[in-house]
Amino acid sequence: MATSKDLPDVGGFIRDLRRNAKISLRQLAEQAGVSNPYLSQIERGLRKPSAEVLQQLASALRVSTPAMYLRAGLLDDKEGQGVLAAIAVDPELTMAQKQSLTQIYETFRRENARLAEATEAATTAETAATAATAEKTAATEPASAPEAPATVAAAATGPVTPEGTPTEAVLESVAVTEAGAAPAPTTAAPQDTTARRAARKAAGAAEEEQS
């Protein structure tokens, strides 16, 4: 059989709660639905109650079940359960005050958890909306048109006129206009003189024959 040193001090915790509530061992046993000897062994640390019995004792003593589980070693001192246990064993508080404090504390914790979940959900939704907006903007934005290839201008020497015509070409055109048309070539003149001479010789020869 396990000794009181091997078991958590849940028996003394239950005994103190029962005495503070000013109820007898028999009355608590009847309210929790356990036998009087069994409850006596629990209070003396000779028996380790199950989770179900602890829940029934917590309900009969008007304390939170987590606080009872914590004192029995079924829960770690996490998530504020140490506060509930401290409220439950405070000898300066009545049972009604302990119950009220426990309810207020648990209400505050639930409200804070709800606010934290709402804040996280709102942050997640905002992040998703920002990402969707950026994706939509990128999809509807027209692609930039490719740059047109640079047009290579015809090479020209010297300055150009406002119309883009090289100045040298304009000057050449003006010079041709002022000088008039170029004279025809004179290579045919020697041929014409030879023909006249031949004609004169033929005419002279004809006159000599007639005479």
MARMAR-669326 format. One line per field, with one value per residue (C-alpha): residue in three letters; x, z, y. Coordinates in Angstrom, 3 decimals. Each point is the difference from the previous one (the first is absolute). Layout:
<marmis>
type: c(ALA / ...)
x: c(X / ...)
z: c(Z / ...)
y: c(Y / ...)
</marmis>
This chain:
<marmis>
type: c(MET / ALA / THR / SER / LYS / ASP / LEU / PRO / ASP / VAL / GLY / GLY / PHE / ILE / ARG / ASP / LEU / ARG / ARG / ASN / ALA / LYS / ILE / SER / LEU / ARG / GLN / LEU / ALA / GLU / GLN / ALA / GLY / VAL / SER / ASN / PRO / TYR / LEU / SER / GLN / ILE / GLU / ARG / GLY / LEU / ARG / LYS / PRO / SER / ALA / GLU / VAL / LEU / GLN / GLN / LEU / ALA / SER / ALA / LEU / ARG / VAL / SER / THR / PRO / ALA / MET / TYR / LEU / ARG / ALA / GLY / LEU / LEU / ASP / ASP / LYS / GLU / GLY / GLN / GLY / VAL / LEU / ALA / ALA / ILE / ALA / VAL / ASP / PRO / GLU / LEU / THR / MET / ALA / GLN / LYS / GLN / SER / LEU / THR / GLN / ILE / TYR / GLU / THR / PHE / ARG / ARG / GLU / ASN / ALA / ARG / LEU / ALA / GLU / ALA / THR / GLU / ALA / ALA / THR / THR / ALA / GLU / THR / ALA / ALA / THR / ALA / ALA / THR / ALA / GLU / LYS / THR / ALA / ALA / THR / GLU / PRO / ALA / SER / ALA / PRO / GLU / ALA / PRO / ALA / THR / VAL / ALA / ALA / ALA / ALA / THR / GLY / PRO / VAL / THR / PRO / GLU / GLY / THR / PRO / THR / GLU / ALA / VAL / LEU / GLU / SER / VAL / ALA / VAL / THR / GLU / ALA / GLY / ALA / ALA / PRO / ALA / PRO / THR / THR / ALA / ALA / PRO / GLN / ASP / THR / THR / ALA / ARG / ARG / ALA / ALA / ARG / LYS / ALA / ALA / GLY / ALA / ALA / GLU / GLU / GLU / GLN / SER)
x: c(0.000 / 1.228 / 0.913 / -0.812 / 3.524 / -0.560 / -3.264 / -0.572 / -1.456 / -3.450 / -1.492 / 1.019 / -1.209 / -3.453 / -0.103 / 0.813 / -2.653 / -2.561 / 0.794 / -0.111 / -3.409 / -1.023 / -1.395 / 0.584 / 1.819 / -3.253 / -1.745 / 2.810 / 0.047 / -3.740 / 0.222 / 2.978 / -1.630 / 2.793 / 0.093 / 0.940 / 3.006 / 1.300 / -0.091 / 1.688 / 2.851 / 0.320 / 0.283 / 2.625 / 2.017 / -0.531 / -1.922 / 0.507 / -3.326 / -0.788 / -0.627 / -3.735 / -0.049 / 2.053 / -2.496 / -2.873 / 1.828 / 0.789 / -3.659 / -1.079 / 2.601 / -0.780 / 3.509 / 1.176 / 0.833 / 3.372 / 1.033 / -0.823 / 1.852 / 3.009 / 0.199 / -0.311 / 2.907 / -2.111 / 0.857 / 3.174 / 0.099 / -0.847 / -2.674 / -0.741 / -1.004 / 2.308 / -2.173 / -3.111 / 1.719 / 1.142 / -3.553 / -1.333 / 2.364 / -0.120 / -1.323 / -1.031 / -2.648 / -3.433 / -1.243 / -2.244 / 2.930 / 2.227 / -2.659 / -0.512 / 3.726 / 0.436 / -2.825 / 1.300 / 3.542 / -1.117 / -2.279 / 2.901 / 2.194 / -2.663 / -0.524 / 3.725 / 0.286 / -2.950 / 1.554 / 3.339 / -1.694 / -1.965 / 3.152 / 1.872 / -2.889 / -0.181 / 3.747 / -0.175 / -2.934 / 1.774 / 3.150 / -2.026 / -1.874 / 3.245 / 1.482 / -3.155 / -0.004 / 3.636 / -0.616 / -3.035 / 1.934 / 2.851 / -2.461 / -1.887 / 3.022 / 0.960 / 3.408 / 2.468 / 0.334 / 3.388 / 2.127 / -0.009 / 3.360 / 1.867 / -0.219 / 3.386 / 0.035 / 1.746 / 3.506 / 0.480 / 2.967 / -0.249 / -3.015 / -3.547 / -2.938 / -3.093 / -1.650 / 2.827 / 1.662 / 3.795 / 1.232 / 2.526 / -2.798 / -1.991 / 2.989 / 0.726 / -3.609 / 0.122 / 3.270 / -1.459 / -3.095 / 1.984 / 2.503 / -2.661 / 0.101 / 3.434 / 1.167 / -0.356 / 3.186 / 1.833 / 1.555 / -2.176 / 1.554 / 3.090 / -2.131 / -2.214 / 3.054 / 1.389 / -3.317 / -0.116 / 3.469 / -0.857 / -3.090 / 2.002 / 2.525 / -2.753 / -1.547 / 3.352 / 0.603 / -3.383 / 0.613 / 3.321 / -1.635 / -2.616 / 2.539)
z: c(0.000 / -0.837 / 2.821 / 0.362 / -1.116 / -3.343 / -0.740 / -0.628 / 2.888 / -1.522 / 3.112 / 2.267 / -2.649 / -0.010 / 3.789 / 0.294 / -2.558 / 1.843 / 3.356 / -1.455 / -1.455 / 3.452 / -1.212 / 1.478 / -1.609 / -0.387 / -1.656 / -2.528 / -0.764 / -0.695 / -2.217 / -1.956 / -0.372 / 1.761 / 3.142 / 3.352 / 0.585 / -3.517 / 0.501 / 3.395 / -1.627 / -2.666 / 2.603 / 1.917 / -3.171 / -0.057 / -3.264 / -3.252 / -1.411 / -3.678 / -2.277 / 0.155 / 3.816 / 0.065 / -2.324 / 2.283 / 3.091 / -1.754 / -0.879 / 3.584 / 1.432 / -2.617 / -1.371 / -3.574 / -1.288 / -1.450 / 3.449 / 1.446 / -2.816 / 0.504 / 3.701 / -0.768 / -2.437 / -3.093 / -1.475 / -0.240 / 1.469 / -3.372 / -1.473 / 3.315 / 1.879 / 2.861 / 0.543 / 0.266 / 2.454 / 2.083 / 0.108 / 1.009 / 2.979 / 1.249 / 3.586 / 0.076 / -2.685 / 0.353 / -2.400 / -1.730 / -0.408 / -1.361 / -2.488 / -1.098 / -0.408 / -1.936 / -2.376 / -0.515 / -0.654 / -2.468 / -1.739 / -0.432 / -1.391 / -2.511 / -1.099 / -0.488 / -1.980 / -2.185 / -0.660 / -0.873 / -2.480 / -1.562 / -0.363 / -1.615 / -2.398 / -0.956 / -0.638 / -2.152 / -2.000 / -0.524 / -1.213 / -2.416 / -1.313 / -0.581 / -1.895 / -2.132 / -0.835 / -1.046 / -2.159 / -1.654 / -0.719 / -1.555 / -2.194 / -1.311 / -0.520 / -3.780 / -0.935 / -1.009 / -3.801 / -1.457 / -1.023 / -3.753 / -1.692 / -0.563 / -3.588 / -1.562 / -1.920 / -3.368 / 0.284 / -1.090 / 0.195 / 1.332 / 1.539 / -1.155 / -0.698 / 2.254 / -2.413 / 0.533 / -3.462 / 0.046 / -0.532 / -2.684 / -2.173 / 0.263 / -0.963 / -3.019 / -1.186 / 0.294 / -1.981 / -2.889 / -0.155 / -0.172 / -2.688 / -2.339 / -1.911 / -0.790 / -3.741 / -2.355 / -0.908 / -3.159 / -1.182 / -3.184 / -1.401 / -1.618 / -1.794 / -1.463 / -1.411 / -1.747 / -1.699 / -1.388 / -1.389 / -1.771 / -1.458 / -1.333 / -1.601 / -1.698 / -1.323 / -1.376 / -1.745 / -1.633 / -1.342 / -1.514 / -1.896 / -1.468 / -1.236)
y: c(0.000 / 3.430 / 2.300 / 3.667 / 0.857 / -1.763 / 1.829 / 3.715 / 1.947 / -0.033 / -1.642 / 2.869 / 2.436 / -1.639 / -0.145 / 3.729 / 0.889 / -2.124 / 1.586 / 3.512 / -0.819 / -1.298 / -3.294 / -3.417 / -2.883 / -1.886 / 2.940 / 0.470 / -3.711 / 0.042 / 3.098 / -1.392 / -3.442 / -1.936 / -2.075 / 1.506 / -2.357 / 0.610 / 3.777 / -0.390 / -1.935 / 2.717 / 2.746 / -1.988 / -0.559 / -3.761 / -0.093 / 1.809 / 1.170 / -0.367 / 2.971 / -0.675 / -0.012 / 3.182 / 1.651 / -1.049 / 1.279 / 3.293 / 0.437 / -0.792 / 2.396 / 2.671 / 0.327 / -0.266 / -3.450 / 1.169 / 1.219 / -3.416 / -1.763 / 2.265 / -0.789 / -3.715 / 0.195 / -0.605 / 3.395 / 2.047 / 3.465 / 1.546 / 2.232 / 1.687 / -3.131 / 1.004 / 3.082 / -2.138 / -2.304 / 2.973 / 1.323 / -3.382 / -0.411 / 3.587 / -0.277 / 3.669 / -0.479 / -1.494 / -2.640 / 2.546 / 2.391 / -2.763 / -0.998 / 3.605 / 0.634 / -3.231 / 0.888 / 3.546 / -1.219 / -2.634 / 2.543 / 2.396 / -2.777 / -1.079 / 3.612 / 0.549 / -3.238 / 1.057 / 3.428 / -1.602 / -2.348 / 2.880 / 2.102 / -2.873 / -0.666 / 3.692 / 0.118 / -3.118 / 1.408 / 3.329 / -1.747 / -2.132 / 3.059 / 1.897 / -2.931 / -0.358 / 3.708 / -0.088 / -3.066 / 1.611 / 3.196 / -1.941 / -1.951 / 3.082 / 2.242 / 0.123 / -1.229 / 2.669 / 0.339 / -0.886 / 2.908 / 0.758 / -0.456 / 3.174 / 1.307 / 0.501 / 3.263 / 0.178 / 1.236 / 3.588 / 2.267 / 3.471 / 1.747 / -0.529 / 2.310 / 0.123 / -2.418 / -2.476 / 0.447 / 0.170 / 3.555 / -1.029 / -1.445 / 3.249 / 2.110 / -2.194 / 0.308 / 3.807 / 0.159 / -2.022 / 2.221 / 3.249 / -1.240 / -1.345 / -3.255 / -1.376 / 0.558 / -2.930 / -1.823 / 1.298 / -3.225 / -0.001 / 3.277 / -1.564 / -2.552 / 2.802 / 1.929 / -3.092 / -0.652 / 3.576 / -0.279 / -3.249 / 1.622 / 2.945 / -2.338 / -1.984 / 3.205 / 1.197 / -3.279 / 0.151 / 3.527 / -1.079 / -2.871 / 2.331 / 2.400)
</marmis>
